[in-house]
Amino acid sequence: MDTSSVAGSAKGADGMAAAEAALTADQYLTFQLAGQDYGLPILSVQEIKGWEQPTRLPYSPAYVQGVINLRGAVVPIVDLRKRFGMGDIEYSPTTVVIVVKIDGPRGRVTAGIVVDAVCGVGNVAAKDMQAVPEMSAAIDSNFISGISTVEGKMLILLAIERLVSEALVEQSSADKVA
């Protein structure tokens, strides 16, 4: 019996299994905040822009940096570091705005989120996603859809619809109080 053909068949089966797993996996844009890797569904990403200073809106929460004009559309910008209580840093050349489109309570919404750096795109199979562990009431896991390990690194997967919707609803409430 030719063992090379058996080994070739095994490699072929492994390759087919890997290809099949990639097809059933969801893709996530991965990025960093304070050295931690995060991900959001790639299908919600409209584009990635370099950092530019937005126009600040009065009475908006500290994590809402302001708005930018994106090809005629006014787009609110949310700083995820501030939203997650991670504090300020000086923006660097790797600081970017990820522009996302989500279905919010008032229809389709476009918003930008400021992150430290974009890492790439990763595949996460549903079977590899774990629920957020119950820890304490002090930790708000509302904005996390799950946790996975990709290439040996822990990846926190964000529930971007919830995150952006709540940030903009809070901003809208602050605007009405003013």
VOBA-1610 file (N, C-alpha, C; in pm, whole numbers, padded with zeros to 5 digits, always signed):
BEGIN
Met+00085-00118+00000Met+00000+00000+00000Met+00089+00124+00000Asp+00053+00223-00078Asp+00130+00346-00090Asp+00090+00441+00023Thr+00180+00457+00123Thr+00149+00541+00239Thr+00145+00688+00203Ser+00212+00729+00097Ser+00210+00871+00060Ser+00069+00912+00014Ser-00004+00820-00052Ser-00140+00856-00094Ser-00235+00863+00025Val-00212+00778+00127Val-00292+00784+00249Val-00264+00915+00321Ala-00135+00952+00331Ala-00100+01077+00397Ala-00157+01195+00318Gly-00151+01189+00184Gly-00208+01295+00101Gly-00357+01307+00122Ser-00425+01191+00135Ser-00570+01194+00158Ser-00602+01256+00293Ala-00519+01226+00394Ala-00542+01282+00527Ala-00523+01433+00524Lys-00417+01478+00452Lys-00394+01622+00441Lys-00509+01688+00366Gly-00557+01621+00261Gly-00669+01674+00184Gly-00794+01686+00269Ala-00818+01585+00353Ala-00935+01588+00441Ala-00921+01700+00544Asp-00799+01718+00597Asp-00775+01827+00693Asp-00798+01962+00626Gly-00749+01975+00504Gly-00766+02101+00431Gly-00912+02129+00403Met-00986+02025+00365Met-01130+02041+00340Met-01203+02077+00468Ala-01166+02016+00579Ala-01229+02046+00707Ala-01200+02191+00747Ala-01076+02237+00724Ala-01040+02374+00757Ala-01117+02473+00670Ala-01131+02440+00541Ala-01205+02527+00449Ala-01352+02532+00489Glu-01408+02417+00526Glu-01548+02410+00568Glu-01569+02490+00696Ala-01475+02481+00790Ala-01484+02556+00916Ala-01479+02706+00888Ala-01395+02748+00794Ala-01385+02891+00760Ala-01515+02942+00700Leu-01583+02856+00621Leu-01708+02897+00560Leu-01820+02911+00663Thr-01817+02833+00769Thr-01921+02839+00871Thr-01888+02939+00982Ala-01770+02998+00978Ala-01729+03095+01080Ala-01774+03235+01040Asp-01799+03316+01140Asp-01828+03457+01118Asp-01697+03533+01117Gln-01689+03638+01036Gln-01568+03718+01031Gln-01585+03842+01119Tyr-01476+03874+01188Tyr-01474+03989+01278Tyr-01355+04077+01245Leu-01378+04209+01244Leu-01268+04304+01235Leu-01210+04311+01375Thr-01080+04288+01389Thr-01019+04290+01521Thr-00940+04419+01538Phe-00943+04469+01662Phe-00874+04594+01693Phe-00830+04592+01838Gln-00747+04690+01876Gln-00696+04696+02012Gln-00743+04821+02085Leu-00766+04802+02214Leu-00792+04908+02310Leu-00712+04873+02433Ala-00622+04960+02474Ala-00542+04939+02594Ala-00473+04802+02594Gly-00424+04759+02478Gly-00350+04633+02468Gly-00436+04508+02461Gln-00569+04521+02472Gln-00660+04407+02466Gln-00721+04399+02326Asp-00737+04277+02274Asp-00797+04258+02142Asp-00948+04248+02153Tyr-01015+04320+02063Tyr-01161+04320+02054Tyr-01198+04289+01910Gly-01324+04251+01890Gly-01372+04226+01755Gly-01515+04271+01739Leu-01549+04308+01616Leu-01688+04339+01584Leu-01718+04279+01448Pro-01845+04243+01426Pro-01878+04175+01300Pro-01837+04258+01179Ile-01765+04197+01087Ile-01712+04267+00970Ile-01826+04324+00886Leu-01941+04260+00885Leu-02053+04308+00804Leu-02110+04440+00854Ser-02079+04479+00978Ser-02127+04607+01029Ser-02029+04722+00997Val-01911+04688+00943Val-01809+04790+00915Val-01833+04851+00777Gln-01843+04984+00774Gln-01856+05055+00647Gln-01718+05093+00594Glu-01633+05148+00681Glu-01498+05185+00641Glu-01413+05213+00764Ile-01283+05229+00741Ile-01188+05264+00847Ile-01120+05393+00804Lys-01122+05493+00892Lys-01064+05625+00861Lys-00954+05658+00960Gly-00858+05735+00915Gly-00758+05788+01007Gly-00826+05887+01102Trp-00762+05910+01214Trp-00819+06001+01314Trp-00822+06144+01262Glu-00934+06209+01280Glu-00947+06353+01255Glu-01032+06410+01367Gln-01000+06530+01408Gln-01070+06594+01519Gln-01216+06621+01480Pro-01313+06565+01553Pro-01454+06592+01522Pro-01498+06727+01580Thr-01614+06773+01538Thr-01675+06894+01594Thr-01749+06853+01720Arg-01710+06910+01832Arg-01768+06875+01963Arg-01910+06930+01973Leu-02000+06850+02029Leu-02138+06893+02051Leu-02157+06929+02198Pro-02225+07041+02227Pro-02246+07079+02367Pro-02333+06976+02441Tyr-02306+06959+02567Tyr-02383+06873+02658Tyr-02380+06725+02620Ser-02285+06683+02538Ser-02277+06541+02505Ser-02190+06470+02607Pro-02212+06341+02625Pro-02129+06266+02720Pro-01981+06272+02680Ala-01892+06255+02775Ala-01748+06266+02750Ala-01700+06167+02644Tyr-01765+06050+02635Tyr-01720+05950+02539Tyr-01768+05979+02396Val-01859+06073+02379Val-01900+06114+02244Val-01810+06230+02205Gln-01715+06202+02116Gln-01615+06301+02078Gln-01673+06416+01998Gly-01784+06393+01931Gly-01846+06494+01847Gly-01896+06429+01720Val-01897+06508+01610Val-01945+06457+01481Val-01846+06494+01371Ile-01847+06413+01265Ile-01768+06445+01145Ile-01862+06444+01026Asn-01819+06506+00918Asn-01892+06505+00792Asn-01830+06395+00707Leu-01908+06293+00679Leu-01860+06181+00597Leu-01940+06180+00468Arg-01884+06241+00365Arg-01949+06251+00235Arg-02092+06304+00245Gly-02109+06411+00322Gly-02239+06476+00335Gly-02325+06426+00450Ala-02286+06319+00515Ala-02362+06265+00629Ala-02293+06305+00759Val-02372+06348+00858Val-02318+06382+00989Val-02310+06253+01070Val-02188+06218+01112Val-02164+06090+01179Val-02111+06115+01321Pro-02182+06066+01424Pro-02131+06079+01561Pro-02010+05988+01583Ile-01915+06035+01666Ile-01793+05961+01694Ile-01788+05927+01843Val-01778+05796+01874Val-01775+05747+02012Val-01634+05693+02041Asp-01572+05742+02147Asp-01440+05693+02189Asp-01461+05573+02279Leu-01424+05452+02231Leu-01448+05330+02310Leu-01368+05327+02439Arg-01248+05385+02440Arg-01169+05388+02564Arg-01248+05460+02672Lys-01305+05576+02638Lys-01382+05653+02735Lys-01512+05582+02770Arg-01576+05522+02671Arg-01702+05451+02694Arg-01683+05335+02791Phe-01568+05270+02783Phe-01540+05156+02870Phe-01466+05197+02998Gly-01449+05326+03021Gly-01385+05373+03144Gly-01236+05344+03150Met-01169+05342+03034Met-01026+05311+03030Met-00938+05435+03038Gly-00997+05551+03041Gly-00918+05674+03051Gly-00868+05723+02916Asp-00806+05838+02919Asp-00756+05904+02797Asp-00614+05862+02764Ile-00583+05866+02636Ile-00445+05857+02589Ile-00431+05960+02478Glu-00309+05993+02446Glu-00286+06080+02332Glu-00301+05996+02207Tyr-00381+06045+02113Tyr-00401+05970+01990Tyr-00270+05964+01912Ser-00246+05849+01849Ser-00122+05826+01775Ser-00154+05801+01628Pro-00052+05782+01546Pro-00077+05752+01404Pro-00158+05624+01382Thr-00160+05532+01480Thr-00237+05409+01463Thr-00382+05425+01507Thr-00415+05536+01573Thr-00552+05561+01617Thr-00640+05580+01494Val-00750+05505+01489Val-00840+05513+01374Val-00985+05521+01420Val-01070+05558+01326Val-01214+05557+01347Val-01271+05447+01259Ile-01338+05352+01322Ile-01408+05247+01248Ile-01551+05295+01231Val-01591+05317+01105Val-01727+05363+01077Val-01814+05239+01060Val-01920+05232+01140Val-02009+05117+01138Val-02151+05160+01100Lys-02223+05068+01041Lys-02365+05087+01012Lys-02440+04980+01087Ile-02536+05023+01168Ile-02611+04927+01248Ile-02760+04956+01237Asp-02840+04858+01273Asp-02983+04879+01283Asp-03014+04919+01426Gly-03050+05047+01445Gly-03080+05099+01578Gly-03230+05109+01599Pro-03271+05157+01717Pro-03413+05169+01748Pro-03487+05265+01653Arg-03413+05359+01594Arg-03475+05455+01501Arg-03437+05428+01356Gly-03402+05305+01325Gly-03365+05271+01188Gly-03214+05253+01173Arg-03168+05259+01049Arg-03027+05239+01016Arg-02946+05359+01064Val-02838+05333+01139Val-02755+05437+01199Val-02610+05417+01157Thr-02544+05528+01123Thr-02401+05525+01095Thr-02331+05598+01208Ala-02226+05539+01262Ala-02149+05600+01371Ala-02004+05558+01357Gly-01916+05635+01418Gly-01775+05602+01418Gly-01731+05567+01559Ile-01641+05471+01571Ile-01585+05437+01701Ile-01433+05452+01694Val-01377+05521+01793Val-01233+05545+01798Val-01168+05428+01870Val-01064+05370+01806Val-00989+05259+01865Val-00839+05288+01854Asp-00759+05220+01936Asp-00614+05242+01936Asp-00548+05197+01806Ala-00590+05082+01753Ala-00530+05029+01630Ala-00617+04917+01576Val-00618+04901+01444Val-00686+04788+01380Val-00583+04678+01362Cys-00624+04554+01393Cys-00532+04440+01381Cys-00552+04362+01252Gly-00677+04335+01216Gly-00703+04256+01096Gly-00842+04196+01101Val-00860+04089+01026Val-00989+04019+01021Val-00966+03876+01068Gly-01052+03829+01156Gly-01040+03693+01206Gly-01171+03617+01193Asn-01160+03487+01179Asn-01278+03399+01173Asn-01305+03343+01310Val-01432+03347+01350Val-01472+03287+01477Val-01593+03199+01450Ala-01577+03070+01470Ala-01687+02976+01455Ala-01777+02985+01577Ala-01905+02966+01556Ala-02002+02973+01666Ala-01964+02877+01779Lys-01909+02761+01743Lys-01871+02662+01845Lys-01754+02709+01931Asp-01674+02805+01879Asp-01559+02857+01952Asp-01592+02978+02038Met-01714+03030+02025Met-01753+03147+02102Met-01807+03103+02238Gln-01760+03171+02342Gln-01805+03140+02478Gln-01884+03257+02533Ala-01977+03226+02621Ala-02057+03330+02685Ala-01969+03409+02781Val-02012+03530+02808Val-01940+03614+02905Val-01967+03556+03043Pro-01862+03530+03121Pro-01885+03471+03254Pro-01954+03569+03347Glu-02039+03515+03433Glu-02105+03596+03536Glu-02001+03626+03643Met-01973+03754+03666Met-01872+03789+03765Met-01929+03872+03878Ser-01976+03990+03846Ser-02035+04073+03950Ser-02117+04182+03884Ala-02200+04247+03962Ala-02283+04355+03909Ala-02196+04475+03870Ala-02075+04484+03922Ala-01987+04597+03894Ala-01933+04593+03750Ile-01935+04475+03688Ile-01886+04460+03551Ile-02005+04456+03456Asp-02012+04552+03365Asp-02122+04560+03270Asp-02085+04484+03144Ser-02148+04370+03125Ser-02117+04287+03007Ser-02224+04305+02899Asn-02304+04409+02911Asn-02409+04439+02815Asn-02360+04451+02673Phe-02239+04504+02654Phe-02188+04533+02521Phe-02101+04422+02464Ile-02096+04308+02533Ile-02013+04196+02489Ile-02103+04082+02444Ser-02082+04036+02319Ser-02164+03925+02268Ser-02101+03790+02297Gly-01970+03788+02323Gly-01903+03663+02354Gly-01753+03681+02361Ile-01686+03572+02396Ile-01540+03572+02408Ile-01490+03450+02331Ser-01380+03468+02260Ser-01322+03357+02184Ser-01170+03367+02191Thr-01104+03261+02151Thr-00958+03263+02140Thr-00924+03248+01993Val-00849+03345+01940Val-00807+03343+01800Val-00655+03353+01798Glu-00592+03254+01738Glu-00446+03249+01729Glu-00380+03267+01866Gly-00437+03202+01966Gly-00379+03204+02101Gly-00408+03329+02183Lys-00484+03423+02128Lys-00515+03546+02201Lys-00664+03551+02234Met-00694+03602+02355Met-00832+03621+02396Met-00891+03736+02316Leu-01008+03715+02256Leu-01075+03815+02175Leu-01213+03842+02234Ile-01238+03967+02270Ile-01367+04008+02325Ile-01451+04057+02207Leu-01563+03990+02184Leu-01650+04021+02072Leu-01760+04117+02117Leu-01768+04231+02052Leu-01862+04335+02094Leu-01998+04320+02029Ala-02101+04353+02105Ala-02238+04364+02053Ala-02252+04509+02006Ile-02203+04536+01886Ile-02188+04673+01838Ile-02322+04746+01826Glu-02429+04676+01789Glu-02560+04742+01781Glu-02600+04799+01915Arg-02587+04719+02019Arg-02625+04763+02154Arg-02534+04877+02200Leu-02406+04863+02177Leu-02308+04962+02220Leu-02335+05099+02157Val-02348+05102+02025Val-02370+05229+01955Val-02509+05284+01986Ser-02611+05199+01984Ser-02748+05245+02011Ser-02758+05311+02148Glu-02705+05246+02251Glu-02713+05303+02386Glu-02632+05431+02398Ala-02517+05437+02333Ala-02435+05559+02338Ala-02509+05675+02275Leu-02576+05651+02163Leu-02645+05758+02094Leu-02777+05793+02160Val-02844+05696+02223Val-02967+05725+02297Val-02934+05812+02418Glu-02824+05780+02487Glu-02782+05863+02601Glu-02746+06003+02556Gln-02682+06015+02439Gln-02647+06147+02388Gln-02773+06224+02355Ser-02870+06158+02292Ser-02995+06222+02255Ser-03069+06270+02380Ser-03068+06190+02485Ser-03132+06230+02612Ser-03062+06351+02671Ala-02929+06355+02664Ala-02853+06469+02715Ala-02886+06595+02635Asp-02905+06580+02501Asp-02939+06694+02416Asp-03075+06751+02454Lys-03172+06663+02489Lys-03306+06708+02523Lys-03310+06779+02657Val-03226+06736+02753Val-03219+06800+02884Val-03165+06941+02872Ala-03068+06958+02784Ala-03007+07090+02762Ala-03109+07181+02700
//
